[in-house]
Amino acid sequence: MIQILPEALANQIAAGEVVDRPASVVKELIENALDAEASRILIEFEGAGKGLIRVSDNGVGMSPEDAALAFERHATSKVATSEDLFGIQSLGFRGEALPSIASVGRVRLTTARGEDGGRGTEVAIEGGSKPVIKETAHAQGTVLEVADLFYNTPARKKFLKADSAETRSITQVVTQLALARPDVRFQLVNSGRKVIDTLPAEQMVYRIAELFGPDLTRELIAVERAEGSLKLSGFISSPVFTKSNRNIQYSFINSRFVKDRVVLSATQLGYSHLLPRGQHPAIFLFLTMDPREIDVNVHPAKAEVRFAHQQEIHQFIMRAVKDALRDNCKAEGGSVEVSEPLPAVQPAPGFQREFTPSYPAALEESRVGRPAPAGDSGECPSASYSAESWKTLWSDPYKNKPPVETARVEAVATLFDAAPRPVSDLIYSDFEPLGQLNQSFIVMQGARGILIVDQHIAHERILYERFRDAANRKSVEIQSLMFPLAVEFSPAEAAAVGEHLDWLKGLGLEMEPLGSQGFILRSVPAILKNQDHQEVVQKIARTLGEGRGKEALQDKYDEVQIMMACRTAIKINHSLNLDQIRKLIYDLEQTEMPFTCPHGRPIALLFDMDSILKKFHRK
């Protein structure tokens, strides 16, 4: 038999969608305070939010009539018509949060307006029962307390996580909202202990520094782009600052925090091949757009959104991130600085800062196009630099290695307890080359310390950008094969190669179909003339065969160019003289992204001067 549910039960069912844990309550109450134009918000909780949650604000407050209506389902001051719904700019609008919260906890609301002269209203309600309303003294603003959350729904309480996890979730919610509104002071207190206390900030970077510390802000790159009604601003981390999770990724749309796959995917693609596999940047991005072009009403907790023009948004964000990364690499010291500026870079005494490279042909001919030596497969290693691997590298740098032909460098890593840090904020020409370490790493000195450059991945970055730019200009130098090569592929690979013959020709790989699954290779890029051509085109075919969709295909195009650059770059265990080193460093500094290789590995690591001085007890 069909029957209408009791109102209290209906509210508890709604609470299952809106209020699934203490952090959800905190979020709804803070959003109400922000909609009430509060400039100070105090959040207090006990027992991981299950015992008590209290949110106090200095917003406009409510009249006695509005305070009574606040706990009625679908009672809201935010929308009145369907047009309002599709142009919503407030954080809350459904009128479901307070009745849902009141149905699963013991709630007391105390509120007053400025014009009420200190006379306020108190509303008490337990488990969805009839509210008790009385007059009370209260300053302007609102205090809302929720005690014994889920006391009457033990089944739901059973599914809550450990207290530590629920506490972290509350802290995360407050962090999200504090980032969304840097102009508002937020205080978070856990059982009497202050966890967060932010001051109103004129600039977003100061709010980030308050919440995450100044060390992170030094790795941030500003993002700013506007096209029509779209505007994107905020910060992303340099490619050398990454995490194995997305815990420092915050995206906002019209000041509303959302974990939107379109924004996150576009941001990750904007980094392209600058990040190691499985690593994620820190992001603080704020997208402003016409509210009529976005639907925030597709998720009970408004955690997801739907765009009217999703592809346009995706491309806009991806271009903004790409441009910010490229512009930062072109700038001197492009990272954001807060509180403690980086030390000024001065040329070290005893060497000439400026020089004009002689462009020795020996560097271009020394290894480019030659097969890898025995023991060196030529494959690109994974992007992983651990502290342990650096300790191993430095522990006995000359063991089982041929003598270095250029300047000898003593093993100095025992001076340091910690691994050197990747860099993204220096100028290579501020450092003077000293020589090589193990015929694999270039060692340079400067005012900021000792710089170690991986010669293989530095050259790989140079060659990748040359390949890419030459392909874009269709000006690749081609080597025709005296004896054309017949190559067979799998059906899927043959289909992929056939589909991209024009693009491959632009890379210098001219191929013609031969039968159902075969092709004749007639030319290769000149830089690959001494490589195993069959192996190269087989790998290219496999790579292209994995592409799906336009964006994935462009990613595969990049992978092909990266593979070609990796195979032709100078390898480890290869001697370079000082002129060749200078030429390599000069060319590296001209690239768009001189601090990471196309796979996302750091090109240079810095032993900073402060660490050296402290180790010798000189500071």
PyMOL commands that set and color helices and strands:
alter all, ss='L'
color gray80, all
select helices_A, chain A and resi 7-18+22-35+47-49+64-69+82-85+97-102+114-116+154-158+163-180+204-212+214-217+261-274+291-293+310-330+361-366+387-395+413-415+428-430+455-473+491-499+501-506+526-528+533-545+549-568+578-589+609-615
alter helices_A, ss='H'
color red, helices_A
select strands_A, chain A and resi 40-46+52-57+106-112+119-126+132-137+141-147+185-190+193-197+220-227+230-237+242-243+249-253+256-257+280-281+283-288+294-295+306-307+421-422+432-437+441-446+449-454+478-488+510-514+518-525+604-608
alter strands_A, ss='S'
color yellow, strands_A
deselect
rebuild
show_as cartoon
